[in-house]
Amino acid sequence: MSEDKSDFVSDRTVRHKRKAKVQDPAIAKARRRRHLRRRLMLWSLPLAIALLLVSAKLISQHVIAQTALSQYSQTEYEGSLNTSGQLKFVNVVEPWKPFYNMGTNYLRLDALAEAQEQFHSALDLASPAEQCPIRANLAIAIEREGDLALEAEDVQTAVAKYQEALTVLEEADASCEFSTSNRSITDSDARITEKLEELQQQDEQPQDDGGDGSDSPGGESDGGSESQPDPDALDELENGLGDNQQDRQNDVEDEEGGYGQSQPDQPW
């Protein structure tokens, strides 16, 4: 009986000591700290995963951009086009650049409608200061459509396209004057303006009345001594397009391949 009582007292003593230990302020504070650290670790885990995913995305973008640059520099425009298209997704830093690069590749491939579509998409996503290279290449794409219309002797469409291209350039932000796209913009503006002036001069030339000379004696036309319009004026203008073909080609911001650079007309 005495042994049972002794064991009972001993158990109570142990429980009392444990309870006193638990109620120790220092121990309780340490436990709260450990519990808080565990909660903070759980709360920060999603953020750490998100940062890891963002880092992986940025690294992959750089690798893809370098691949597109290599393809473009080797005139593999279709390959560069497809590679640049991979950068359209989840690009929150500069979302306009993949569209601009794709448009430039389309322009190199003479796919003018597709190029303009991509450039317009880029304009919608870019700030006014970022639009300088986009407008430079968009104007060139529209100008080329005007050249094709002129080659088909559709002067009215050609004039409309040239005027549209000039409007695109005139709406450029004032900051474009200090961008690397300024040379392309100014050269395109001067070139397109010259084409419009030539067409206007041609239109102002006196027209042949189409007479067969029957109104004057001897079958000679009364106005035979007057200057007659040059029937080859349109042909000369079309041939003149080839003179600035190289200038226009150089004005394409093909520095699009400059991925990784800080210049605004070199997206990556």
Backbone as CSV, one residue per row, in Angstrom:
resi,resn,N_x,N_y,N_z,CA_x,CA_y,CA_z,C_x,C_y,C_z
1,MET,0.834,-1.189,0.000,0.000,0.000,0.000,0.868,1.239,0.000
2,SER,1.897,1.209,0.806,2.815,2.347,0.881,3.534,2.559,-0.426
3,GLU,3.825,1.454,-1.131,4.518,1.576,-2.424,3.605,2.233,-3.452
4,ASP,2.313,1.866,-3.477,1.374,2.481,-4.409,1.244,3.970,-4.147
5,LYS,1.203,4.331,-2.860,1.089,5.741,-2.510,2.329,6.500,-2.925
6,SER,3.465,5.856,-2.777,4.719,6.505,-3.165,4.762,6.725,-4.663
7,ASP,4.307,5.735,-5.440,4.276,5.880,-6.904,3.321,6.989,-7.315
8,PHE,2.205,7.084,-6.618,1.218,8.113,-6.951,1.799,9.504,-6.707
9,VAL,2.476,9.645,-5.587,3.112,10.936,-5.279,4.176,11.265,-6.300
10,SER,4.917,10.253,-6.711,5.983,10.467,-7.687,5.411,10.916,-9.028
11,ASP,4.311,10.265,-9.476,3.678,10.665,-10.739,3.168,12.095,-10.677
12,ARG,2.574,12.462,-9.561,2.068,13.822,-9.418,3.207,14.833,-9.454
13,THR,4.310,14.437,-8.877,5.468,15.337,-8.868,5.988,15.556,-10.286
14,VAL,6.065,14.457,-11.058,6.555,14.567,-12.447,5.621,15.432,-13.279
15,ARG,4.305,15.198,-13.152,3.338,15.980,-13.919,3.396,17.455,-13.535
16,HIS,3.622,17.672,-12.241,3.703,19.060,-11.786,4.926,19.748,-12.387
17,LYS,6.020,19.047,-12.406,7.233,19.628,-12.986,7.059,19.901,-14.487
18,ARG,6.397,18.944,-15.170,6.171,19.144,-16.613,5.271,20.348,-16.861
19,LYS,4.236,20.459,-16.020,3.314,21.575,-16.183,4.023,22.892,-15.899
20,ALA,4.858,22.894,-14.919,5.618,24.096,-14.596,6.569,24.457,-15.734
21,LYS,7.122,23.408,-16.359,8.057,23.630,-17.466,7.330,24.227,-18.667
22,VAL,6.110,23.698,-18.925,5.322,24.207,-20.048,4.946,25.653,-19.805
23,GLN,4.620,25.991,-18.579,4.204,27.342,-18.257,5.359,28.310,-18.125
24,ASP,6.581,27.848,-18.321,7.749,28.723,-18.267,7.664,29.734,-19.412
25,PRO,7.656,31.044,-19.177,7.506,32.073,-20.226,8.556,31.955,-21.327
26,ALA,9.784,31.671,-20.978,10.853,31.588,-21.972,10.608,30.440,-22.940
27,ILE,10.186,29.288,-22.373,9.925,28.137,-23.228,8.720,28.398,-24.124
28,ALA,7.672,28.978,-23.558,6.478,29.275,-24.343,6.798,30.260,-25.472
29,LYS,7.636,31.250,-25.203,8.015,32.219,-26.215,8.805,31.566,-27.345
30,ALA,9.703,30.655,-26.974,10.484,29.948,-27.987,9.596,29.096,-28.874
31,ARG,8.599,28.472,-28.267,7.677,27.658,-29.051,6.866,28.515,-30.022
32,ARG,6.436,29.690,-29.530,5.676,30.578,-30.414,6.526,31.037,-31.594
33,ARG,7.783,31.283,-31.332,8.674,31.703,-32.409,8.829,30.599,-33.458
34,ARG,9.015,29.374,-32.992,9.143,28.260,-33.939,7.874,28.096,-34.756
35,HIS,6.743,28.243,-34.100,5.470,28.124,-34.801,5.315,29.234,-35.846
36,LEU,5.732,30.452,-35.506,5.643,31.579,-36.424,6.568,31.381,-37.632
37,ARG,7.762,30.864,-37.363,8.700,30.609,-38.468,8.130,29.596,-39.438
38,ARG,7.508,28.568,-38.911,6.913,27.558,-39.794,5.795,28.163,-40.639
39,ARG,4.988,29.030,-40.035,3.903,29.667,-40.781,4.452,30.600,-41.864
40,LEU,5.505,31.332,-41.523,6.105,32.231,-42.516,6.684,31.454,-43.688
41,MET,7.283,30.324,-43.383,7.838,29.496,-44.453,6.732,29.001,-45.383
42,LEU,5.612,28.609,-44.809,4.485,28.139,-45.620,3.900,29.271,-46.453
43,TRP,3.810,30.469,-45.849,3.260,31.610,-46.572,4.186,32.057,-47.710
44,SER,5.481,31.986,-47.515,6.439,32.470,-48.521,6.702,31.450,-49.626
45,LEU,6.263,30.225,-49.436,6.514,29.196,-50.444,5.899,29.549,-51.798
46,PRO,4.634,29.993,-51.875,4.084,30.367,-53.189,4.858,31.494,-53.862
47,LEU,5.293,32.483,-53.068,6.070,33.589,-53.627,7.397,33.099,-54.189
48,ALA,8.033,32.201,-53.459,9.306,31.658,-53.938,9.120,30.882,-55.240
49,ILE,8.037,30.132,-55.322,7.748,29.385,-56.553,7.482,30.351,-57.703
50,ALA,6.735,31.439,-57.420,6.443,32.425,-58.460,7.716,33.093,-58.959
51,LEU,8.600,33.453,-58.038,9.869,34.068,-58.439,10.713,33.111,-59.272
52,LEU,10.671,31.852,-58.926,11.415,30.855,-59.686,10.878,30.733,-61.109
53,LEU,9.554,30.760,-61.222,8.943,30.663,-62.553,9.250,31.894,-63.396
54,VAL,9.221,33.083,-62.772,9.547,34.309,-63.502,10.997,34.278,-63.983
55,SER,11.886,33.828,-63.133,13.298,33.736,-63.519,13.481,32.775,-64.686
56,ALA,12.786,31.646,-64.630,12.880,30.675,-65.721,12.332,31.262,-67.012
57,LYS,11.246,32.044,-66.905,10.654,32.680,-68.082,11.619,33.672,-68.703
58,LEU,12.253,34.506,-67.880,13.192,35.496,-68.396,14.395,34.833,-69.059
59,ILE,14.875,33.780,-68.458,16.017,33.073,-69.044,15.638,32.448,-70.377
60,SER,14.458,31.852,-70.430,14.015,31.228,-71.678,13.799,32.276,-72.759
61,GLN,13.286,33.461,-72.390,13.098,34.535,-73.358,14.424,34.962,-73.966
62,HIS,15.427,35.060,-73.116,16.747,35.458,-73.616,17.289,34.425,-74.590
63,VAL,17.143,33.175,-74.261,17.632,32.108,-75.151,16.887,32.127,-76.480
64,ILE,15.561,32.275,-76.423,14.763,32.313,-77.651,15.124,33.535,-78.486
65,ALA,15.319,34.681,-77.823,15.665,35.906,-78.543,17.011,35.762,-79.254
66,GLN,17.963,35.157,-78.595,19.264,34.964,-79.223,19.159,34.030,-80.429
67,THR,18.287,33.047,-80.326,18.071,32.146,-81.465,17.459,32.906,-82.631
68,ALA,16.467,33.749,-82.348,15.847,34.549,-83.397,16.854,35.502,-84.029
69,LEU,17.718,36.077,-83.215,18.763,36.963,-83.727,19.682,36.225,-84.684
70,SER,20.109,35.047,-84.295,20.999,34.264,-85.151,20.335,33.913,-86.468
71,GLN,19.076,33.534,-86.407,18.354,33.187,-87.630,18.185,34.404,-88.531
72,TYR,17.866,35.548,-87.948,17.670,36.754,-88.745,18.969,37.189,-89.411
73,SER,20.071,37.149,-88.667,21.359,37.566,-89.223,21.808,36.656,-90.354
74,GLN,21.292,35.429,-90.378,21.609,34.484,-91.448,20.532,34.481,-92.532
75,THR,19.677,35.528,-92.519,18.584,35.704,-93.489,17.602,34.543,-93.483
76,GLU,17.502,33.854,-92.369,16.492,32.804,-92.219,15.239,33.445,-91.622
77,TYR,14.558,34.239,-92.438,13.469,35.058,-91.929,12.270,34.231,-91.470
78,GLU,11.992,33.147,-92.151,10.873,32.309,-91.716,11.168,31.680,-90.363
79,GLY,12.397,31.205,-90.186,12.760,30.636,-88.893,12.741,31.677,-87.787
80,SER,13.256,32.870,-88.088,13.236,33.944,-87.102,11.809,34.369,-86.779
81,LEU,10.951,34.336,-87.782,9.538,34.675,-87.577,8.891,33.702,-86.596
82,ASN,9.097,32.422,-86.816,8.496,31.413,-85.945,9.073,31.479,-84.529
83,THR,10.377,31.718,-84.446,11.003,31.801,-83.130,10.515,33.023,-82.368
84,SER,10.411,34.148,-83.050,9.935,35.365,-82.394,8.506,35.201,-81.895
85,GLY,7.707,34.414,-82.611,6.326,34.203,-82.200,6.207,33.521,-80.858
86,GLN,7.242,32.789,-80.452,7.194,32.115,-79.153,7.256,33.096,-77.991
87,LEU,7.693,34.315,-78.273,7.842,35.308,-77.218,6.584,36.141,-77.006
88,LYS,5.527,35.849,-77.747,4.289,36.607,-77.616,3.532,36.254,-76.342
89,PHE,3.794,35.098,-75.793,2.988,34.597,-74.687,3.598,34.995,-73.344
90,VAL,2.768,35.536,-72.475,3.154,35.926,-71.116,4.377,36.845,-71.143
91,ASN,4.354,37.805,-72.056,5.430,38.790,-72.120,4.887,40.096,-71.560
92,VAL,5.125,40.310,-70.275,4.549,41.470,-69.603,5.528,42.631,-69.510
93,VAL,6.769,42.417,-69.847,7.769,43.477,-69.723,7.654,44.450,-70.896
94,GLU,7.807,43.944,-72.106,7.674,44.744,-73.325,6.874,43.919,-74.337
95,PRO,5.579,43.879,-74.167,4.762,42.966,-74.967,4.700,43.312,-76.448
96,TRP,5.068,44.529,-76.837,4.978,44.933,-78.238,6.110,44.383,-79.091
97,LYS,7.222,44.025,-78.483,8.417,43.678,-79.249,8.281,42.408,-80.087
98,PRO,7.665,41.337,-79.581,7.509,40.162,-80.451,6.707,40.475,-81.713
99,PHE,5.671,41.299,-81.595,4.869,41.662,-82.766,5.691,42.500,-83.746
100,TYR,6.494,43.387,-83.207,7.358,44.203,-84.067,8.363,43.339,-84.812
101,ASN,8.962,42.396,-84.110,9.939,41.512,-84.756,9.281,40.641,-85.816
102,MET,8.104,40.130,-85.507,7.398,39.316,-86.489,7.035,40.150,-87.717
103,GLY,6.604,41.386,-87.479,6.287,42.259,-88.598,7.490,42.543,-89.466
104,THR,8.653,42.732,-88.849,9.866,42.995,-89.613,10.266,41.780,-90.439
105,ASN,10.106,40.592,-89.887,10.392,39.380,-90.658,9.408,39.219,-91.819
106,TYR,8.138,39.496,-91.563,7.149,39.457,-92.651,7.512,40.459,-93.744
107,LEU,7.981,41.630,-93.330,8.371,42.646,-94.299,9.530,42.164,-95.151
108,ARG,10.480,41.480,-94.548,11.600,40.915,-95.294,11.133,39.840,-96.265
109,LEU,10.043,39.184,-95.927,9.492,38.137,-96.786,8.488,38.695,-97.794
110,ASP,8.326,40.022,-97.811,7.386,40.698,-98.718,5.939,40.277,-98.466
111,ALA,5.646,39.822,-97.270,4.265,39.539,-96.876,3.724,40.823,-96.245
112,LEU,3.324,41.758,-97.091,3.039,43.116,-96.636,1.797,43.191,-95.749
113,ALA,0.742,42.466,-96.104,-0.475,42.508,-95.293,-0.211,41.952,-93.892
114,GLU,0.508,40.835,-93.827,0.818,40.229,-92.530,1.734,41.141,-91.717
115,ALA,2.680,41.781,-92.395,3.586,42.692,-91.700,2.814,43.844,-91.070
116,GLN,1.896,44.426,-91.830,1.116,45.544,-91.300,0.247,45.112,-90.125
117,GLU,-0.301,43.922,-90.201,-1.121,43.431,-89.096,-0.305,43.334,-87.807
118,GLN,0.913,42.819,-87.908,1.767,42.694,-86.722,2.200,44.067,-86.212
119,PHE,2.514,44.986,-87.123,2.925,46.321,-86.706,1.786,47.056,-85.998
120,HIS,0.564,46.900,-86.491,-0.574,47.537,-85.831,-0.791,46.944,-84.436
121,SER,-0.596,45.639,-84.298,-0.700,45.017,-82.973,0.366,45.570,-82.038
122,ALA,1.560,45.772,-82.568,2.648,46.335,-81.758,2.335,47.766,-81.347
123,LEU,1.752,48.553,-82.257,1.403,49.933,-81.928,0.401,49.995,-80.777
124,ASP,-0.535,49.066,-80.767,-1.551,49.057,-79.717,-0.951,48.775,-78.342
125,LEU,0.184,48.111,-78.306,0.794,47.705,-77.037,1.939,48.616,-76.606
126,ALA,2.432,49.435,-77.514,3.611,50.259,-77.230,3.206,51.662,-76.802
127,SER,4.044,52.261,-76.001,3.843,53.665,-75.632,4.274,54.541,-76.805
128,PRO,3.877,55.813,-76.847,4.266,56.683,-77.972,5.773,56.718,-78.218
129,ALA,6.552,56.736,-77.165,8.006,56.783,-77.328,8.559,55.472,-77.868
130,GLU,7.854,54.373,-77.626,8.301,53.068,-78.107,7.857,52.782,-79.539
131,GLN,6.998,53.634,-80.086,6.412,53.366,-81.397,7.306,53.765,-82.567
132,CYS,8.439,54.409,-82.293,9.279,54.943,-83.381,9.688,53.874,-84.393
133,PRO,10.325,52.766,-83.991,10.713,51.753,-84.986,9.518,51.076,-85.630
134,ILE,8.417,50.965,-84.882,7.215,50.328,-85.438,6.673,51.174,-86.584
135,ARG,6.569,52.476,-86.363,6.053,53.367,-87.399,6.990,53.417,-88.603
136,ALA,8.284,53.357,-88.351,9.245,53.389,-89.457,9.017,52.207,-90.399
137,ASN,8.867,51.021,-89.856,8.685,49.835,-90.687,7.277,49.724,-91.246
138,LEU,6.283,50.173,-90.482,4.916,50.162,-90.986,4.791,51.053,-92.216
139,ALA,5.424,52.219,-92.174,5.380,53.128,-93.321,6.034,52.499,-94.550
140,ILE,7.110,51.762,-94.340,7.785,51.102,-95.464,6.893,50.029,-96.072
141,ALA,6.186,49.282,-95.217,5.285,48.243,-95.732,4.160,48.864,-96.563
142,ILE,3.606,49.966,-96.088,2.533,50.635,-96.837,3.090,51.230,-98.129
143,GLU,4.284,51.796,-98.050,4.912,52.365,-99.244,5.107,51.305,-100.321
144,ARG,5.518,50.132,-99.912,5.727,49.055,-100.887,4.415,48.667,-101.567
145,GLU,3.320,48.714,-100.816,2.032,48.453,-101.451,1.732,49.520,-102.497
146,GLY,2.108,50.764,-102.195,1.946,51.820,-103.182,2.796,51.594,-104.411
147,ASP,4.008,51.097,-104.217,4.885,50.792,-105.355,4.274,49.711,-106.244
148,LEU,3.712,48.690,-105.611,3.087,47.614,-106.383,1.889,48.139,-107.169
149,ALA,1.126,49.024,-106.543,-0.023,49.599,-107.253,0.436,50.440,-108.431
150,LEU,1.530,51.161,-108.262,2.051,51.983,-109.349,2.567,51.119,-110.494
151,GLU,3.199,50.018,-110.144,3.661,49.094,-111.186,2.491,48.522,-111.973
152,ALA,1.345,48.399,-111.319,0.143,47.909,-111.991,-0.632,49.051,-112.652
153,GLU,-0.013,50.243,-112.676,-0.608,51.438,-113.291,-1.901,51.865,-112.596
154,ASP,-1.998,51.553,-111.304,-3.126,52.006,-110.499,-2.643,53.211,-109.697
155,VAL,-2.607,54.356,-110.348,-2.036,55.551,-109.751,-2.851,56.006,-108.539
156,GLN,-4.150,55.910,-108.624,-5.002,56.368,-107.535,-4.708,55.606,-106.244
157,THR,-4.596,54.285,-106.354,-4.271,53.489,-105.170,-2.877,53.807,-104.668
158,ALA,-1.933,53.993,-105.585,-0.564,54.313,-105.188,-0.514,55.607,-104.393
159,VAL,-1.215,56.624,-104.872,-1.240,57.908,-104.164,-1.851,57.739,-102.777
160,ALA,-2.929,56.980,-102.688,-3.576,56.760,-101.393,-2.631,56.059,-100.418
161,LYS,-1.891,55.075,-100.898,-0.952,54.349,-100.045,0.199,55.250,-99.598
162,TYR,0.715,56.050,-100.504,1.805,56.950,-100.142,1.344,57.959,-99.091
163,GLN,0.139,58.475,-99.259,-0.392,59.418,-98.279,-0.616,58.744,-96.924
164,GLU,-1.075,57.500,-96.953,-1.257,56.758,-95.703,0.076,56.543,-94.993
165,ALA,1.105,56.229,-95.760,2.432,56.024,-95.169,2.951,57.318,-94.545
166,LEU,2.734,58.444,-95.222,3.167,59.724,-94.661,2.422,60.037,-93.366
167,THR,1.151,59.693,-93.302,0.373,59.926,-92.087,0.938,59.129,-90.916
168,VAL,1.316,57.891,-91.187,1.914,57.055,-90.140,3.180,57.716,-89.591
169,LEU,3.991,58.277,-90.480,5.232,58.921,-90.054,4.965,60.237,-89.333
170,GLU,3.991,60.993,-89.811,3.690,62.286,-89.197,3.129,62.133,-87.781
171,GLU,2.514,61.001,-87.486,1.941,60.786,-86.162,2.956,60.245,-85.157
172,ALA,4.201,60.161,-85.571,5.242,59.673,-84.664,5.450,60.661,-83.527
173,ASP,5.809,60.144,-82.363,6.034,60.974,-81.188,7.262,61.857,-81.405
174,ALA,7.266,63.009,-80.749,8.387,63.937,-80.894,9.705,63.312,-80.456
175,SER,9.644,62.364,-79.553,10.869,61.722,-79.071,11.559,60.898,-80.145
176,CYS,10.838,60.567,-81.222,11.447,59.779,-82.294,12.598,60.522,-82.954
177,GLU,12.584,61.840,-82.835,13.670,62.629,-83.417,15.008,62.264,-82.802
178,PHE,14.981,61.769,-81.590,16.215,61.434,-80.876,16.452,59.931,-80.803
179,SER,15.629,59.160,-81.485,15.784,57.706,-81.461,16.629,57.256,-82.641
180,THR,17.047,56.009,-82.597,17.836,55.455,-83.698,16.983,55.199,-84.925
181,SER,15.675,55.336,-84.798,14.782,55.170,-85.948,14.599,56.469,-86.725
182,ASN,15.184,57.556,-86.229,14.949,58.853,-86.862,15.432,58.870,-88.315
183,ARG,16.568,58.242,-88.592,17.081,58.242,-89.965,16.120,57.549,-90.903
184,SER,15.586,56.409,-90.479,14.637,55.687,-91.313,13.373,56.507,-91.542
185,ILE,12.896,57.176,-90.487,11.674,57.967,-90.602,11.867,59.141,-91.554
186,THR,12.975,59.869,-91.384,13.213,61.042,-92.233,13.473,60.639,-93.683
187,ASP,14.224,59.563,-93.896,14.494,59.105,-95.260,13.211,58.658,-95.948
188,SER,12.375,57.916,-95.230,11.107,57.451,-95.812,10.199,58.635,-96.134
189,ASP,10.149,59.602,-95.242,9.316,60.777,-95.467,9.741,61.511,-96.739
190,ALA,11.049,61.720,-96.905,11.546,62.434,-98.086,11.299,61.632,-99.360
191,ARG,11.520,60.326,-99.287,11.360,59.473,-100.465,9.903,59.409,-100.921
192,ILE,8.997,59.217,-99.983,7.573,59.109,-100.326,7.045,60.445,-100.821
193,THR,7.482,61.535,-100.187,7.063,62.860,-100.642,7.505,63.108,-102.073
194,GLU,8.709,62.683,-102.404,9.210,62.849,-103.771,8.360,62.062,-104.772
195,LYS,7.942,60.874,-104.394,7.102,60.074,-105.290,5.760,60.762,-105.529
196,LEU,5.186,61.313,-104.472,3.915,62.004,-104.627,4.063,63.239,-105.514
197,GLU,5.158,63.958,-105.355,5.384,65.142,-106.184,5.542,64.763,-107.646
198,GLU,6.224,63.673,-107.930,6.384,63.230,-109.307,5.042,62.848,-109.925
199,LEU,4.214,62.181,-109.127,2.884,61.818,-109.633,2.031,63.056,-109.857
200,GLN,2.165,64.040,-108.987,1.398,65.265,-109.141,1.838,66.022,-110.386
201,GLN,3.151,66.088,-110.611,3.660,66.750,-111.805,3.172,66.053,-113.067
202,GLN,3.155,64.751,-113.034,2.672,63.996,-114.190,1.203,64.304,-114.449
203,ASP,0.429,64.415,-113.357,-1.000,64.663,-113.501,-1.275,66.061,-114.041
204,GLU,-0.350,67.005,-113.740,-0.546,68.380,-114.182,-0.080,68.616,-115.605
205,GLN,0.568,67.662,-116.231,1.009,67.821,-117.609,-0.192,67.936,-118.526
206,PRO,-0.107,68.776,-119.615,-1.237,68.903,-120.551,-1.555,67.575,-121.183
207,GLN,-2.847,67.291,-121.305,-3.286,66.013,-121.843,-3.455,66.096,-123.352
208,ASP,-3.160,65.020,-124.044,-3.340,64.917,-125.493,-4.825,64.907,-125.798
209,ASP,-5.279,65.805,-126.727,-6.706,65.880,-127.021,-7.195,64.710,-127.847
210,GLY,-6.255,63.851,-128.271,-6.626,62.648,-128.994,-7.077,62.923,-130.410
211,GLY,-6.888,64.178,-130.891,-7.318,64.503,-132.241,-6.500,63.792,-133.297
212,ASP,-7.094,63.519,-134.470,-6.375,62.836,-135.542,-5.882,63.816,-136.590
213,GLY,-6.023,65.160,-136.288,-5.499,66.147,-137.208,-6.467,66.476,-138.320
214,SER,-7.684,65.948,-138.322,-8.621,66.168,-139.413,-9.229,67.556,-139.381
215,ASP,-9.084,68.290,-138.231,-9.697,69.603,-138.117,-8.890,70.680,-138.818
216,SER,-7.667,70.391,-139.195,-6.838,71.389,-139.848,-6.507,70.954,-141.257
217,PRO,-6.275,71.930,-142.117,-5.957,71.582,-143.505,-4.724,70.721,-143.570
218,GLY,-4.736,69.818,-144.515,-3.573,68.962,-144.721,-3.449,67.887,-143.702
219,GLY,-4.495,67.735,-142.843,-4.473,66.670,-141.838,-3.546,66.951,-140.702
220,GLU,-3.083,68.206,-140.525,-2.174,68.535,-139.448,-2.952,69.100,-138.278
221,SER,-2.542,68.826,-137.138,-3.219,69.318,-135.934,-2.855,70.764,-135.692
222,ASP,-3.835,71.573,-135.216,-3.581,72.976,-134.925,-2.556,73.135,-133.814
223,GLY,-2.570,72.192,-132.920,-1.627,72.299,-131.794,-0.370,71.517,-132.018
224,GLY,-0.035,71.229,-133.269,1.123,70.391,-133.538,2.406,70.989,-133.068
225,SER,2.449,72.327,-133.000,3.694,72.965,-132.602,3.826,73.079,-131.095
226,GLU,2.718,72.789,-130.350,2.767,72.882,-128.896,3.410,71.642,-128.297
227,SER,3.926,71.799,-127.076,4.560,70.663,-126.415,3.515,69.625,-126.052
228,GLN,3.837,68.400,-126.268,2.924,67.289,-126.014,3.382,66.535,-124.763
229,PRO,2.463,65.927,-124.000,2.847,65.144,-122.803,3.685,63.943,-123.195
230,ASP,4.584,63.608,-122.305,5.463,62.467,-122.549,4.681,61.191,-122.316
231,PRO,4.467,60.378,-123.326,3.678,59.149,-123.132,4.367,58.144,-122.244
232,ASP,5.674,58.309,-122.016,6.412,57.352,-121.193,6.622,57.857,-119.766
233,ALA,5.870,58.906,-119.390,6.103,59.490,-118.063,5.872,58.473,-116.955
234,LEU,4.793,57.715,-117.076,4.500,56.721,-116.047,5.554,55.639,-116.019
235,ASP,5.997,55.219,-117.209,7.044,54.193,-117.259,8.321,54.694,-116.611
236,GLU,8.654,55.965,-116.848,9.874,56.512,-116.256,9.775,56.537,-114.727
237,LEU,8.588,56.898,-114.250,8.410,56.924,-112.798,8.517,55.533,-112.205
238,GLU,7.948,54.559,-112.895,8.044,53.185,-112.403,9.486,52.710,-112.413
239,ASN,10.211,53.073,-113.472,11.615,52.667,-113.525,12.414,53.349,-112.431
240,GLY,11.975,54.568,-112.081,12.691,55.289,-111.033,12.557,54.651,-109.679
241,LEU,11.556,53.801,-109.515,11.393,53.126,-108.237,12.603,52.268,-107.908
242,GLY,13.208,51.736,-108.950,14.368,50.886,-108.703,15.558,51.643,-108.178
243,ASP,15.593,52.973,-108.441,16.735,53.757,-107.989,16.789,53.863,-106.473
244,ASN,15.619,53.894,-105.843,15.631,54.011,-104.377,15.260,52.715,-103.688
245,GLN,15.215,51.636,-104.437,14.864,50.346,-103.834,15.860,49.971,-102.739
246,GLN,17.156,50.211,-103.028,18.166,49.848,-102.043,18.062,50.735,-100.809
247,ASP,17.777,52.042,-101.029,17.623,52.940,-99.885,16.461,52.507,-99.013
248,ARG,15.355,52.149,-99.658,14.192,51.729,-98.891,14.474,50.445,-98.134
249,GLN,15.191,49.546,-98.763,15.524,48.277,-98.107,16.419,48.524,-96.902
250,ASN,17.357,49.475,-97.063,18.246,49.777,-95.951,17.500,50.435,-94.810
251,ASP,16.409,51.151,-95.147,15.660,51.844,-94.122,14.841,50.901,-93.267
252,VAL,14.625,49.684,-93.715,13.934,48.720,-92.867,14.750,48.538,-91.602
253,GLU,14.095,48.621,-90.496,14.820,48.484,-89.236,15.177,47.030,-88.997
254,ASP,16.059,46.544,-89.858,16.419,45.145,-89.713,17.338,44.941,-88.534
255,GLU,17.638,46.002,-87.848,18.356,45.837,-86.601,17.477,45.172,-85.575
256,GLU,16.278,44.796,-85.981,15.404,43.961,-85.147,16.170,42.800,-84.602
257,GLY,17.180,42.378,-85.340,17.975,41.276,-84.848,18.816,41.642,-83.659
258,GLY,18.779,42.902,-83.248,19.618,43.323,-82.153,19.048,42.986,-80.804
259,TYR,18.599,41.781,-80.620,18.031,41.350,-79.340,19.052,41.573,-78.228
260,GLY,18.538,42.011,-77.106,19.410,42.191,-75.971,19.998,43.571,-75.884
261,GLN,19.805,44.429,-76.912,20.352,45.764,-76.895,19.374,46.720,-76.223
262,SER,19.897,47.881,-75.802,19.055,48.847,-75.101,18.406,49.833,-76.037
263,GLN,18.834,49.890,-77.280,18.272,50.835,-78.227,16.811,50.502,-78.506
264,PRO,15.931,51.534,-78.632,14.491,51.277,-78.777,14.112,50.588,-80.061
265,ASP,14.942,50.735,-81.107,14.565,50.094,-82.367,15.199,48.716,-82.503
266,GLN,15.749,48.209,-81.431,16.307,46.868,-81.399,15.698,46.135,-80.214
267,PRO,14.577,45.477,-80.436,13.757,44.980,-79.325,14.492,44.177,-78.270
268,TRP,15.287,43.242,-78.705,15.912,42.411,-77.676,17.399,42.641,-77.658
